[in-house]
Amino acid sequence: MATQRRRAGTSRRRFLLDVGVGSVVAASGLADVDFTLAGKPTTNFARPLGLSIKPDLRIAGGVLLVTPQAKYLVFKALWGEDILDSVEAGTAVIELQGCWATRFRYSGGEPEADDACLADTLEICNAYEVQNSSWLQRVQGALPRNSRRLPSMRHFVFTFFSTSFECLAEGLNVDVRFKPFAEIAAPLYAPT
């Protein structure tokens, strides 16, 4: 019995050490690590994308435009690293290349049972890519094995003041425009 307690205590200490070291390294941004806990990959670990723009703190969320050609996330954007010292950049038009799925979440909203991306714990007004995404794994598991897009899908999260937007896409194309919304949206809907 004493041996079993010692092993349980050792694994608990090891787990706490892994959590502490991994959290410090991940929070500091000093290294690009494969974040694991007790030897198991952590699901839904979000890393900032490092875009030059951020969603404006004064807006609640973005607008999803779905056109026959593509899907776009549109929002008022700021230039700068620090959200409080940023300057207005115009309207961000993020093309969601090869987008498979999208969803919006509200602050304090219930995440799906096995799919907690922890969007409520991410810094507001930023963009992230989720590593080892359980949502992506679930979607990939439902796809046929011979699907071309299977290995290239990625999970992106955009956080706003009171909402977050998530998508599964192959990539992002970021553009900033300095026109009224109607003039930005009209060409996106125009047939090619």
Backbone torsions as a table, in degrees:
resi	resn	phi	psi	omega
1	MET	NA	-40.0	179.3
2	ALA	-63.7	-37.7	179.0
3	THR	-64.2	-41.9	178.9
4	GLN	-63.1	-41.0	178.0
5	ARG	-64.3	-42.3	-179.3
6	ARG	-61.9	-43.7	179.1
7	ARG	-64.1	-42.9	179.4
8	ALA	-63.6	-42.5	178.8
9	GLY	-64.9	-39.4	178.8
10	THR	-64.2	-44.3	-179.0
11	SER	-68.0	-34.1	178.0
12	ARG	-66.0	-44.2	177.1
13	ARG	-62.9	-41.3	179.4
14	ARG	-63.5	-42.8	178.0
15	PHE	-59.7	-48.0	179.8
16	LEU	-63.5	-37.9	176.8
17	LEU	-64.1	-45.5	178.0
18	ASP	-59.4	-44.2	179.7
19	VAL	-62.7	-47.3	-178.2
20	GLY	-63.2	-49.9	-178.9
21	VAL	-65.3	-45.7	179.8
22	GLY	-62.6	-40.0	179.5
23	SER	-65.5	-42.7	179.8
24	VAL	-64.4	-46.6	-179.2
25	VAL	-64.2	-45.3	-178.7
26	ALA	-65.8	-42.4	-178.8
27	ALA	-68.6	-33.7	-177.7
28	SER	-75.9	-23.4	-177.2
29	GLY	69.3	15.5	-177.4
30	LEU	-72.6	-26.4	-176.9
31	ALA	-142.3	150.0	174.5
32	ASP	-91.5	95.5	-171.9
33	VAL	-106.2	155.0	169.5
34	ASP	-88.5	99.0	-170.9
35	PHE	-71.3	119.5	179.6
36	THR	-131.7	153.9	174.1
37	LEU	-122.8	122.2	179.0
38	ALA	51.8	38.9	177.0
39	GLY	81.2	-0.2	179.8
40	LYS	-110.6	136.4	179.5
41	PRO	-62.3	138.4	177.2
42	THR	-78.8	129.5	177.4
43	THR	-82.7	150.6	173.3
44	ASN	60.4	45.2	176.8
45	PHE	-91.4	115.2	-174.6
46	ALA	-94.4	133.4	175.7
47	ARG	-117.7	136.0	177.4
48	PRO	-60.4	142.2	179.6
49	LEU	-78.0	-23.4	180.0
50	GLY	73.0	34.5	176.7
51	LEU	-70.0	156.1	179.7
52	SER	-79.1	-8.8	178.1
53	ILE	-118.7	158.8	175.9
54	LYS	-137.4	152.8	173.9
55	PRO	-62.0	143.5	179.1
56	ASP	-66.0	135.3	-179.3
57	LEU	-63.8	-22.7	-175.6
58	ARG	-83.9	-2.2	179.4
59	ILE	-108.6	148.4	-178.3
60	ALA	-79.0	-31.5	-177.0
61	GLY	-172.2	-177.4	179.8
62	GLY	-100.6	175.2	177.8
63	VAL	-116.8	132.0	177.5
64	LEU	-97.2	117.9	175.3
65	LEU	-102.1	123.9	178.1
66	VAL	-112.1	113.9	-179.2
67	THR	-111.8	169.7	176.8
68	PRO	-62.4	-25.4	-176.9
69	GLN	-92.5	-35.2	-171.9
70	ALA	-162.7	176.9	173.5
71	LYS	-117.4	141.7	-177.8
72	TYR	-133.0	139.4	169.4
73	LEU	-102.3	124.7	-175.7
74	VAL	-121.8	133.7	178.1
75	PHE	-160.3	158.2	173.7
76	LYS	-69.4	134.8	-173.1
77	ALA	-123.9	159.3	176.2
78	LEU	-123.1	148.8	171.0
79	TRP	-94.1	142.0	172.7
80	GLY	127.4	156.5	179.9
81	GLU	-76.4	-48.9	-177.4
82	ASP	-91.8	123.6	-175.2
83	ILE	-59.5	-31.5	-178.1
84	LEU	-80.0	-22.7	-180.0
85	ASP	-105.6	16.2	-176.2
86	SER	-85.7	161.6	176.7
87	VAL	-117.2	153.8	-177.4
88	GLU	-63.4	133.9	-176.3
89	ALA	-108.0	-16.9	-174.4
90	GLY	116.4	-148.8	-179.3
91	THR	-110.2	121.6	177.7
92	ALA	-80.1	133.9	174.8
93	VAL	-121.8	104.4	-177.9
94	ILE	-101.0	110.6	175.6
95	GLU	-78.8	125.6	179.7
96	LEU	-92.6	90.7	-173.3
97	GLN	-69.2	128.2	179.0
98	GLY	60.3	38.9	-174.7
99	CYS	-70.5	129.6	179.5
100	TRP	-100.2	-39.5	-174.6
101	ALA	-152.8	150.5	177.1
102	THR	-138.5	158.0	172.5
103	ARG	-162.0	148.5	173.9
104	PHE	-107.9	146.4	173.8
105	ARG	-130.1	150.7	179.1
106	TYR	-107.6	148.0	179.8
107	SER	-52.0	129.5	-179.7
108	GLY	81.1	-2.0	179.1
109	GLY	-67.9	155.3	-178.5
110	GLU	-78.0	122.1	173.0
111	PRO	-72.8	157.9	176.3
112	GLU	-63.7	151.3	-168.8
113	ALA	-46.8	-51.4	-175.2
114	ASP	-105.2	19.9	-166.2
115	ASP	-131.3	34.3	-175.3
116	ALA	-75.1	102.6	177.9
117	CYS	-80.8	-7.5	-179.0
118	LEU	61.7	37.1	-179.8
119	ALA	-58.2	-30.6	178.4
120	ASP	-68.4	-19.8	-179.3
121	THR	-96.6	-6.1	178.9
122	LEU	-80.5	155.0	176.9
123	GLU	-61.9	134.6	179.4
124	ILE	-70.9	156.9	177.3
125	CYS	58.8	58.0	178.8
126	ASN	-152.4	173.9	179.1
127	ALA	-126.9	139.6	-175.1
128	TYR	-135.6	157.6	165.2
129	GLU	-115.7	132.3	-177.7
130	VAL	-92.3	123.0	177.6
131	GLN	-88.9	142.6	177.8
132	ASN	53.9	49.2	-175.4
133	SER	-71.3	125.7	177.3
134	SER	-70.6	-32.2	176.4
135	TRP	-63.6	-47.5	178.7
136	LEU	-62.0	-42.2	178.7
137	GLN	-61.4	-40.5	179.7
138	ARG	-65.8	-42.2	178.7
139	VAL	-66.9	-43.5	178.9
140	GLN	-62.1	-36.5	178.4
141	GLY	-64.7	-26.4	-179.3
142	ALA	-86.9	-12.2	-179.0
143	LEU	-82.4	153.7	174.3
144	PRO	-62.3	147.4	-177.7
145	ARG	-58.7	-31.2	-176.0
146	ASN	-90.3	15.3	-179.4
147	SER	-66.4	130.8	179.3
148	ARG	-67.1	-34.8	-173.2
149	ARG	-82.7	-8.2	-174.9
150	LEU	-50.7	-51.4	-175.8
151	PRO	-78.8	-14.6	-172.6
152	SER	-98.6	-2.5	179.2
153	MET	-72.9	144.4	178.1
154	ARG	-135.2	155.3	-178.8
155	HIS	-105.6	117.5	179.8
156	PHE	-113.3	145.9	177.1
157	VAL	-131.0	130.7	171.6
158	PHE	-114.7	124.1	179.7
159	THR	-102.9	139.8	178.6
160	PHE	-120.8	-172.0	-177.2
161	PHE	-61.3	-45.6	-177.2
162	SER	-130.3	5.9	177.7
163	THR	-139.2	171.8	170.0
164	SER	-139.1	152.9	178.7
165	PHE	-122.2	133.8	178.8
166	GLU	-126.3	146.3	176.2
167	CYS	-147.9	155.0	170.7
168	LEU	-108.8	114.6	-175.7
169	ALA	-146.5	165.3	177.4
170	GLU	-78.4	-27.6	-179.7
171	GLY	-177.5	-179.4	-179.2
172	LEU	-127.2	144.1	171.2
173	ASN	-121.7	112.8	-173.5
174	VAL	-98.6	129.7	177.5
175	ASP	-138.9	146.7	176.1
176	VAL	-120.0	130.5	-177.9
177	ARG	-123.5	151.1	-175.7
178	PHE	-118.3	53.6	-179.3
179	LYS	-132.1	164.6	172.6
180	PRO	-63.0	155.0	-175.8
181	PHE	-54.2	-43.1	-178.1
182	ALA	-60.9	-37.4	179.6
183	GLU	-75.1	-23.7	176.8
184	ILE	-78.3	-43.3	-174.9
185	ALA	-72.5	-38.1	-173.8
186	ALA	-54.9	-49.9	179.8
187	PRO	-66.5	-26.1	179.3
188	LEU	-67.3	-31.6	-179.5
189	TYR	-88.7	-10.3	-177.7
190	ALA	-67.9	138.2	178.6
191	PRO	-65.7	146.3	-179.5
192	THR	-99.2	NA	NA
